[in-house]
Every structure is written in structure tokens, then in C-alpha cells.
Amino acid sequence: MKVVSTNIGKPTKVLWNGETIETGIYKYPVNEPILLQKEDVAKDAVIDRKHHGGIYKACYLFSADNYDFWKKKYPNLDWDWGMFGENLTVTGLDESKIRIGNIYKIGTALVQVTQPREPCFKLGIRFKDQNILKQFIHNEKPGTYVKILEEGTVTNDADLNLVEQSVNALTVKQFYQLLYMRKKDSALVDLAINNIALPPHKRENLKRYT
């Protein structure tokens, strides 16, 4: 895997249901290293701290390989890297193979995979179509958030090198599927509950299905 774009957003005001709100989803490529910090990316806009940023969502990675699929669905948008609100656009990112808990070296930072991205209405605002939320869920290629184990800088063309593979076999895709299952798969529930890389509240919420 390799970083093809580092992306930063500024606070942007948009009209939503008759009200003006602020969002950080409008991220664009920058030609300088970005600093991955414990709870966010330096100089990046994180507006809603309840749902974005924090230890388990410090940085968001999305696959560059998935862009062509979405460009065909939304050909009239002004396309650039960062369209999905990701800080790092990465080639070779495969959610069906990446385990939650995997540890990677990216630039001088050390990160751990924590959870997939669950889309909200702000993605719909960026794409000018709230239907993208269902499409995004159905596509099952949500990208992943990471926890910053060691702060550091990342540049374009930086490699993602696997330092340690999680002993828990739960992949990002499997957990994403589990989140939206009406009837939860008991084997996946068990894997998730016992995966200490997942946010504690995610694991706790799943205990009612055991």
C-alpha cells in the first residue's frame, strides 16, 4: 500500500435543512507532509468531535482504487483526492484483507487499524446526493480509521508497511458487514467483542447479541 495523496480540510459552512452548519468533510490534497497526532491530523478541520476525531478516529484512510467506481456514478462532480473526507488516499487498501488491530508504519508515524467509516449526511452533502449513503454501505469498501500509536509525519508516496498483524482475524470488511446486519453473525460478534483494537463502546454494544 502507498499514499498517493495527503488531504487537509478547512471549516466549511453549508446549508442543511434550512440551517447553516459547519463541516470538515471538504478535504483537498496538500503538497506538504501532514502530522498525525493522537486525536486528529494537525491543521485539519474536525468540527463534530462526538463523531469525528479522537483516539479511535484520529486519521481516516480511503482507497484510491475505489475512485473510478464512484466517478462513474457521479461524473458531474469536481473530482479530486479527498472526496470522501479522507486524510490519506491509499493505493492497494483492501478492507477484506486488512484486519482490525493491524499495526502499520506510515512515514514516521505508527498507526493501528480501529474501525471502518460509517457514512453520515455530510458525505451526502459533499456528493450533493444523500442517496450515496446507502450506496456507500452497499459497496462495502468504507476505508478505515486508525489510532496513532506514535505521532509522526506522512508524505505523498509514503509506503504503508505492516509491522504487526492482529492475532484476531476480524477484517475491516467483516466488521462493516456486521454493523449493518439485521441478524448478527454470532461468530463475527464473538470476534468483534474480543478484538481489543475496536473502540470499547463498539464492543460493548455488541454484547447484547451474545
C-alpha positions in Angstrom: 0.0 0.0 0.0 1.2 3.5 -0.8 -0.1 7.0 0.0 -1.0 8.9 -3.2 -2.4 12.0 -1.6 -2.4 13.7 1.8 -5.5 15.7 2.4 -6.5 18.5 4.7 -9.8 20.3 5.2 -10.8 23.8 6.4 -14.1 24.5 8.2 -16.8 25.0 5.6 -20.2 26.4 6.1 -23.1 24.7 4.2 -26.9 24.9 4.2 -28.5 21.8 5.6 -32.3 21.5 6.1 -32.6 25.3 6.3 -29.8 25.7 8.7 -26.2 26.7 8.3 -23.8 24.1 9.6 -20.1 23.7 9.6 -18.2 20.7 8.3 -14.7 19.4 7.8 -15.5 16.9 5.0 -14.3 19.2 2.3 -10.7 18.0 2.2 -8.2 18.6 -0.6 -4.7 17.5 -1.4 -1.7 19.3 0.1 1.9 19.3 -1.1 3.4 19.1 2.3 3.8 16.4 5.0 0.9 16.1 7.3 1.3 15.4 11.0 -0.7 12.5 12.5 -1.5 13.4 16.1 -3.1 11.3 18.9 -6.6 12.7 18.3 -6.5 14.3 14.8 -4.4 15.4 12.0 -2.6 18.7 12.5 -4.2 21.7 10.7 -7.2 19.6 9.7 -10.8 20.7 10.5 -12.6 18.4 12.9 -15.9 20.0 13.7 -18.1 17.4 15.3 -15.8 15.9 18.0 -18.5 13.5 19.1 -18.4 11.6 15.8 -15.1 12.6 14.3 -11.5 12.7 15.5 -10.5 11.3 18.9 -8.2 8.4 19.7 -10.0 5.8 17.6 -10.7 8.1 14.7 -7.6 10.2 14.6 -7.0 9.7 10.8 -9.1 8.3 8.0 -7.7 6.3 5.1 -9.6 5.6 1.9 -8.7 3.5 -1.2 -7.6 5.3 -4.3 -8.6 2.1 -6.2 -12.2 2.8 -5.4 -12.4 6.2 -7.0 -13.1 5.0 -10.6 -16.3 3.2 -9.3 -17.6 6.4 -7.8 -16.6 8.7 -10.6 -18.8 6.6 -13.0 -21.7 7.0 -10.6 -21.1 10.8 -10.1 -19.4 12.0 -13.3 -20.5 15.6 -12.9 -18.7 16.3 -9.6 -15.4 18.2 -9.5 -13.2 15.3 -8.6 -10.0 15.3 -6.6 -8.4 13.2 -3.9 -10.0 13.7 -0.5 -13.6 13.5 -1.9 -14.6 11.1 0.8 -13.2 13.2 3.6 -10.1 11.0 3.9 -6.8 12.4 5.2 -4.8 9.7 3.3 -5.8 8.4 -0.1 -4.0 5.0 -0.4 -3.5 2.5 -3.2 -3.9 -1.2 -2.5 -6.1 -0.7 0.5 -8.3 -3.8 0.7 -10.8 -3.9 3.5 -11.4 -7.6 3.0 -7.7 -8.4 3.9 -6.9 -5.7 6.5 -7.5 -6.9 10.0 -8.8 -4.6 12.7 -5.8 -4.3 15.0 -3.1 -4.4 12.3 -0.2 -2.1 13.0 1.4 -0.2 10.2 4.3 2.2 9.8 3.4 5.2 7.6 6.2 7.7 7.2 7.4 8.4 10.7 4.0 7.5 12.3 3.0 4.2 13.8 -0.8 3.5 13.4 -3.3 0.8 14.3 -6.5 0.0 12.3 -9.5 0.5 14.5 -12.8 0.7 12.6 -14.4 1.3 9.2 -16.1 4.6 8.3 -19.8 4.7 8.8 -21.2 7.4 6.4 -23.3 10.3 7.7 -25.3 13.0 5.9 -22.2 15.1 5.4 -20.9 12.7 2.8 -24.2 13.3 1.1 -23.6 17.0 1.2 -20.2 16.6 -0.4 -21.7 14.5 -3.1 -24.8 16.6 -3.4 -26.9 13.4 -3.1 -28.0 11.7 0.2 -28.5 8.5 -1.8 -24.8 8.0 -1.6 -25.2 6.8 2.0 -27.0 3.6 1.0 -24.7 3.1 -2.0 -21.6 3.6 0.2 -22.9 1.0 2.7 -23.8 -1.5 -0.1 -20.4 -1.0 -1.7 -18.7 -2.4 1.4 -15.4 -0.5 0.8 -15.6 2.1 3.6 -11.9 2.7 4.2 -10.6 2.7 7.7 -9.8 4.8 10.7 -6.6 4.4 12.6 -5.3 5.0 16.1 -2.0 6.8 16.3 0.4 4.8 18.4 3.3 7.0 17.6 2.8 10.5 16.2 4.7 11.3 13.0 4.6 12.9 9.6 3.4 11.3 6.4 4.2 12.5 2.8 2.8 11.6 -0.6 4.3 8.3 -1.9 4.9 7.0 1.7 4.6 3.3 2.0 2.3 1.5 4.5 4.4 -1.3 6.0 2.8 -3.9 8.1 4.6 -4.1 11.4 2.3 -6.5 13.2 -0.7 -8.4 12.1 -3.6 -8.7 14.5 -4.0 -12.2 16.1 -7.7 -11.5 15.9 -8.8 -12.4 12.4 -11.7 -9.9 12.1 -11.3 -7.8 8.9 -12.4 -4.3 8.4 -15.0 -5.5 5.8 -16.3 -8.2 8.1 -16.9 -5.7 10.9 -18.5 -3.3 8.5 -20.9 -6.0 7.3 -21.6 -6.9 11.0 -22.6 -3.3 11.8 -25.4 -3.4 9.2 -26.6 -7.0 9.6 -30.2 -7.3 10.7 -29.4 -10.8 12.1 -26.0 -10.7 13.5 -23.5 -13.4 12.7 -22.6 -14.9 16.1 -19.0 -15.8 15.0 -18.3 -12.2 13.9 -19.9 -10.9 17.1 -17.6 -13.0 19.1 -14.6 -11.9 17.1 -15.5 -8.2 17.5 -16.2 -8.4 21.2 -12.7 -10.0 21.7 -10.9 -7.5 19.4 -9.3 -5.0 21.8 -8.4 -2.7 18.9 -12.0 -1.8 18.4 -13.4 1.1 20.4 -14.8 -0.1 23.8 -18.3 1.2 23.1 -18.5 -0.8 19.8 -17.6 -4.0 21.6 -20.0 -3.2 24.5 -22.9 -2.6 22.1 -22.4 -6.0 20.5 -22.7 -7.9 23.8 -26.5 -7.8 23.6 -26.3 -10.1 20.6 -24.5 -12.9 22.5 
